């Protein structure tokens, strides 16, 4: 038991990605190893998300390693996947560069660009992308949710919420 934390991991068949979860004494900790340009999402969090401030830390930044450090979550009614990206890798940066910026938000000591995208599977996605990467501190989740709401990008009933690598 890892103090009732929720785990999620997704990678396409054949992806070179492994996740190792640490239990009890390492509350909330995990490691992920991946091959360059791997498409995946993996992390730990909660089965039901929250607007509470979140403290997190990593032992490295991810930009040079091809993946992004995000708070990932889902909502229903409307169905949305959301990403608050604290450090963005080149795959995500390239994908978002082709999207219009829906707005900006100053929070947690940095400017965030806000995007609304559609995944390859057709789901609605909200992104807040930090312009000054960081690997830890406090994330004021409610501020990010309010910025989306102000832009007409509402969240519904919160589902899973993970500190994840994408």
Order of alpha helices (4+ residues) and beta strands (2+ residues): beta-beta-beta-beta-beta-beta-beta-alpha-beta-beta-beta-beta-alpha-beta
